[in-house]
Amino acid sequence: MPSKLLTALVCTIAASIVLVEPAAAAPPGSQLVRESPIDDRVSRVDVYSPSMDRVISNRVIRAAGDGPAPTLYLLTGLGGGEDGISWWDNTDIREFFADKHVNVVLPIGGAYSMYTDWLADDPAVGRQRWQTYLTRELPALVDDHFATTERNAIAGVSMSAGSAVDLAIQAGDLYSAVAAYSGCPWSSDPVGMSFVSAQVLRGGGNTLNMWGTPGGDTWRAHDAFANAGRLAGKSIYLSAASGMPGTIDEGGIPLPPIEAIASACTAAMAGRLGQLGIPARHLNRPAGSHTWAQFEADLHDSWPLLARALGA
C-alpha cells in the first residue's frame, strides 16, 4: 500500500492493536419482525438476527415500476447511521432512486464494527456478526418479502467502503457488483492493520475480539489485497478525492487527512486489481475532502456501472 502519508498518519494511532476469527454459519431463526411504512415507497423493516440475537432496523426504498427488481445494499460510515449521519440523513438518496427499478436497503447499526463477524462479544460494542447478517440473514429475507430478481450489489462509504469490498469477496456470487466510496480496502500489513484498528478503537472496541492476533489467519482471510482475485467477474467501482476542499464539498465539514488516506488506499486497491487484470472503474477526484456532498456525487457517478451489473 502507498506509504508515506498513510504510514505517518496511522503510526500515531497504533499504540495498541487488539483483535479476533469469523463466526460459524448463521443459526436458523432469522425473521422479518415488522414493516412500518415511512411513505408510499419507503418502509422501515425490522429483522431479527439470530447471530446477533437482536432486532436490526433497515430502511428499504422499494423499486419504481412493476415486476421483480434487483437490490442494492448501501452501508454507511463509522457511526452506523445511529448517530443521524448516513445516506438517508445527508444525501438525496430518496429523490435519486425515485425513478429507478432497484430496491435499496439501508441497514441501521454496526458502529465501529467494520461490518464483519467478530470472534467474541466485546464489552464496548457488543455482539457483532455483520458478515452473517449481510450475506445470510438479511438478503434471504429481502428476497422472500420483496419482489426481487435475486441479483444484488453492495456499496459502502468511509469505514464501510473497505467492508463492502471484503463482503463482496467473502460472499461468493451473492453480490455481482461492489462500490467503495472514500474508504480503505485494507491489507493485513502493519499499515492496513493500524488503519482498521484505529476505527475499532475509536468506538472503544478491542480488536482482539474482532479478528484475533494481528497478522493472523483471520486478518489474512479479510485482506482485500491478498484476496482481490476473488473479485474477478464482478463490476467494481472505487472512488476517493485528494483531500483538498473544493466546490464539490458544498459547505460540508472538510476532513482532508481522512480523504487523503482514502485516496492512497483506493489507488492502491485499483493498482492491485490492475495487476491482476480485473477491470474496475477508479475515480480519483482532484478536489474533495470527505463530505457527504462528495459521497453523493460518487454514488450518482457509480450508478450506471451498478445498474448494468444488476440489470436495473
C-alpha positions in Angstrom: 0.0 0.0 0.0 1.2 3.6 -0.5 3.4 4.5 2.4 4.5 8.0 3.5 1.2 9.8 4.1 -0.6 6.7 5.2 2.2 5.4 7.5 2.7 8.8 9.2 -1.0 9.2 10.0 -1.7 5.6 11.2 1.5 5.3 13.3 0.2 7.9 15.6 -2.8 5.7 16.3 -1.3 2.3 16.7 0.0 2.1 20.3 -2.3 -0.9 21.0 -3.6 -3.3 18.4 -6.1 -5.9 19.8 -8.1 -8.2 17.5 -10.2 -11.8 16.6 -11.8 -15.1 13.9 -15.0 -15.5 11.8 -18.2 -16.8 13.3 -19.8 -20.1 12.3 -22.7 -20.3 9.9 -25.7 -18.3 10.9 -28.2 -20.2 13.1 -31.8 -20.6 11.9 -34.5 -18.3 13.1 -33.9 -15.0 11.3 -37.3 -13.3 10.6 -38.9 -10.1 9.5 -40.4 -8.8 12.7 -42.4 -5.9 11.3 -42.6 -3.5 8.4 -43.5 0.1 9.2 -44.4 2.5 6.2 -42.4 5.7 6.1 -44.1 6.9 2.8 -45.6 5.2 -0.2 -42.3 3.7 -1.4 -40.2 3.6 1.8 -40.5 1.4 4.8 -38.6 0.6 8.0 -38.1 -3.1 8.0 -37.1 -4.7 11.4 -35.3 -8.0 11.2 -34.4 -10.4 14.0 -30.8 -11.5 13.6 -30.2 -14.8 15.4 -26.5 -14.5 15.0 -26.6 -11.2 16.9 -29.7 -12.0 19.0 -31.3 -8.6 18.4 -33.6 -6.8 16.0 -31.8 -4.7 13.3 -33.7 -1.9 11.6 -33.3 -1.3 7.9 -34.8 1.4 5.7 -35.9 0.0 2.4 -36.7 2.1 -0.7 -38.8 -0.1 -3.0 -38.1 -0.2 -6.7 -40.0 2.0 -9.1 -42.1 0.3 -11.7 -43.6 -3.2 -11.8 -42.0 -6.6 -11.7 -39.1 -8.1 -9.8 -36.2 -5.8 -9.2 -32.5 -6.2 -8.1 -31.3 -5.0 -4.7 -28.6 -2.5 -3.7 -27.3 -2.9 -0.1 -25.9 0.5 0.9 -23.8 0.7 4.1 -22.9 3.9 6.0 -19.9 5.2 7.9 -18.3 4.9 11.3 -21.4 5.6 13.4 -23.5 3.0 11.6 -26.3 5.6 10.9 -27.4 5.5 14.5 -25.8 8.9 15.0 -28.0 10.6 12.4 -25.2 10.7 9.9 -25.9 8.5 6.9 -27.0 8.2 3.3 -30.6 8.7 4.5 -29.8 11.8 6.6 -27.3 13.5 4.4 -27.9 12.8 0.8 -30.6 13.0 -1.9 -30.9 9.2 -1.9 -34.8 9.1 -1.9 -35.0 11.5 -4.8 -32.2 9.9 -6.7 -33.7 6.4 -6.6 -37.3 7.6 -7.0 -37.5 6.6 -10.7 -35.1 3.6 -10.6 -36.0 -0.1 -10.8 -34.0 -1.2 -7.8 -34.7 -1.9 -4.2 -32.3 0.0 -1.9 -31.7 -1.5 1.5 -30.0 0.7 4.2 -29.2 -1.2 7.4 -29.0 0.9 10.6 -26.3 -0.1 13.1 -22.8 -1.5 13.0 -21.0 1.5 14.5 -17.2 0.8 14.8 -17.8 -2.8 13.7 -16.1 -2.9 10.3 -19.3 -4.8 9.2 -17.6 -8.1 9.9 -18.1 -11.1 12.1 -16.3 -10.7 15.4 -14.8 -13.7 17.1 -16.0 -12.7 20.5 -18.5 -10.4 22.2 -16.9 -7.1 23.1 -17.7 -5.1 26.3 -17.9 -1.8 24.3 -19.5 -2.7 21.0 -21.3 -5.9 22.0 -22.0 -8.8 19.6 -21.1 -8.1 16.0 -22.0 -10.6 13.3 -22.5 -8.3 10.4 -21.0 -10.6 7.7 -23.5 -13.2 8.7 -26.3 -10.7 8.7 -25.4 -9.1 5.3 -24.7 -12.3 3.5 -27.0 -14.9 5.0 -29.8 -13.4 7.1 -30.9 -10.2 5.5 -30.7 -11.0 1.8 -32.7 -14.1 2.1 -35.5 -12.2 4.0 -35.4 -9.4 1.5 -35.8 -11.9 -1.4 -38.7 -13.6 0.4 -40.6 -10.4 1.3 -40.0 -8.2 -1.7 -40.3 -8.9 -5.4 -36.6 -9.3 -6.3 -34.6 -10.8 -9.1 -32.1 -12.1 -6.5 -29.4 -10.0 -8.2 -27.5 -7.9 -5.6 -24.9 -5.2 -5.3 -23.2 -3.8 -2.2 -21.7 -0.4 -1.6 -20.1 1.4 1.4 -18.6 4.7 2.3 -15.7 5.7 4.6 -15.5 2.9 7.2 -17.8 0.6 5.3 -16.1 1.1 1.9 -13.4 -1.4 2.7 -16.1 -3.6 4.4 -18.2 -3.6 1.2 -15.2 -4.9 -0.8 -14.5 -7.5 1.9 -18.1 -8.6 1.9 -18.2 -8.9 -1.9 -15.1 -11.2 -1.6 -16.5 -13.3 1.3 -20.0 -13.8 -0.1 -19.0 -15.6 -3.3 -21.7 -14.9 -6.0 -24.2 -13.1 -3.8 -23.0 -9.7 -4.9 -22.4 -9.1 -8.6 -21.2 -5.6 -8.1 -19.4 -3.5 -5.4 -18.7 0.2 -4.9 -16.3 1.7 -2.3 -16.5 5.4 -1.8 -13.7 7.2 0.1 -12.6 4.3 2.2 -9.7 2.0 2.6 -9.8 -1.6 1.2 -7.2 -2.9 3.6 -4.2 -5.2 3.6 -3.0 -7.3 6.6 0.3 -5.4 6.6 1.2 -3.1 9.6 -0.3 0.0 7.9 -3.6 -1.7 7.0 -3.9 -3.3 10.4 -3.3 0.0 12.1 -5.9 1.7 10.0 -8.6 -0.9 10.7 -7.7 -0.9 14.4 -7.9 2.8 14.7 -11.5 2.7 13.6 -12.5 0.0 16.0 -10.6 1.7 18.9 -12.5 4.9 18.2 -15.6 3.2 19.5 -13.8 1.6 22.4 -13.7 -1.9 20.9 -10.9 -4.4 21.4 -9.7 -5.6 18.1 -8.6 -9.0 19.6 -12.3 -9.6 19.9 -12.7 -8.9 16.2 -10.1 -10.8 14.1 -7.7 -12.2 16.7 -3.9 -11.7 16.7 -2.7 -9.1 14.3 -1.4 -10.7 11.1 -3.1 -14.0 12.0 -5.2 -16.2 9.8 -8.4 -14.2 10.3 -6.7 -10.9 9.3 -5.3 -12.6 6.2 -8.8 -14.0 5.4 -10.1 -10.4 5.2 -7.1 -9.0 3.4 -8.6 -7.3 0.3 -5.2 -7.2 -1.4 -4.4 -10.9 -0.8 -8.0 -11.9 -1.9 -8.5 -9.4 -4.7 -8.5 -12.2 -7.3 -11.9 -13.3 -5.9 -13.4 -10.1 -7.2 -13.0 -11.4 -10.8 -16.2 -11.3 -12.7 -17.8 -8.6 -10.5 -18.4 -5.0 -11.5 -16.2 -2.8 -9.3 -16.3 1.0 -8.6 -13.7 2.7 -6.4 -13.6 6.4 -5.7 -11.9 9.0 -3.5 -10.6 12.5 -3.7 -7.4 14.3 -2.9 -8.5 15.8 0.5 -8.2 19.3 -0.9 -11.5 21.1 -0.2 -13.4 22.1 -3.3 -16.8 23.2 -4.6 -17.9 19.6 -4.6 -18.0 19.7 -0.8 -20.8 22.2 -0.8 -20.2 23.6 2.7 -19.6 20.2 4.4 -17.1 20.0 7.1 -13.7 19.2 5.4 -11.7 16.2 6.7 -8.7 16.4 4.4 -6.4 13.9 6.2 -9.0 11.2 6.2 -9.8 11.7 2.5 -6.1 11.8 1.6 -5.7 8.4 3.3 -8.8 7.1 1.4 -7.3 8.3 -1.8 -4.0 6.5 -1.2 -5.8 3.2 -0.2 -8.2 3.4 -3.1 -5.4 4.0 -5.6 -3.5 1.1 -4.2 -6.5 -1.2 -4.5 -7.1 -0.1 -8.1 -3.5 -0.8 -8.8 -3.7 -4.3 -7.3 -6.8 -5.1 -9.4 -4.9 -3.8 -12.5 -2.0 -6.1 -11.7 -4.5 -9.0 -11.7 -6.2 -7.9 -14.9 -9.5 -7.3 -13.1 -11.4 -4.3 -14.6 -12.5 -1.6 -12.2 -13.6 2.0 -12.5 -11.4 4.2 -10.4 -12.4 7.8 -9.9 -9.7 10.0 -8.2 -11.1 13.4 -7.8 -8.6 16.3 -7.7 -10.8 18.1 -5.1 -13.0 16.7 -2.3 -12.5 16.4 1.5 -14.6 13.5 2.8 -18.0 15.2 2.8 -21.5 13.9 2.1 -21.8 16.1 -1.0 -18.8 14.3 -2.4 -20.1 10.9 -1.5 -23.5 11.7 -3.0 -21.8 12.7 -6.3 -19.8 9.5 -6.3 -23.0 7.4 -5.7 -24.5 9.1 -8.7 -21.4 8.5 -10.8 -21.3 4.8 -9.8 -25.0 4.1 -10.6 -24.6 3.4 -14.3 -22.0 0.7 -13.6 -24.1 -0.8 -10.8 -27.2 -0.7 -12.8 -25.6 -2.6 -15.7 -24.4 -5.3 -13.4 -27.8 -5.6 -11.7 -29.9 -5.4 -14.9 -31.7 -2.4 -13.4 
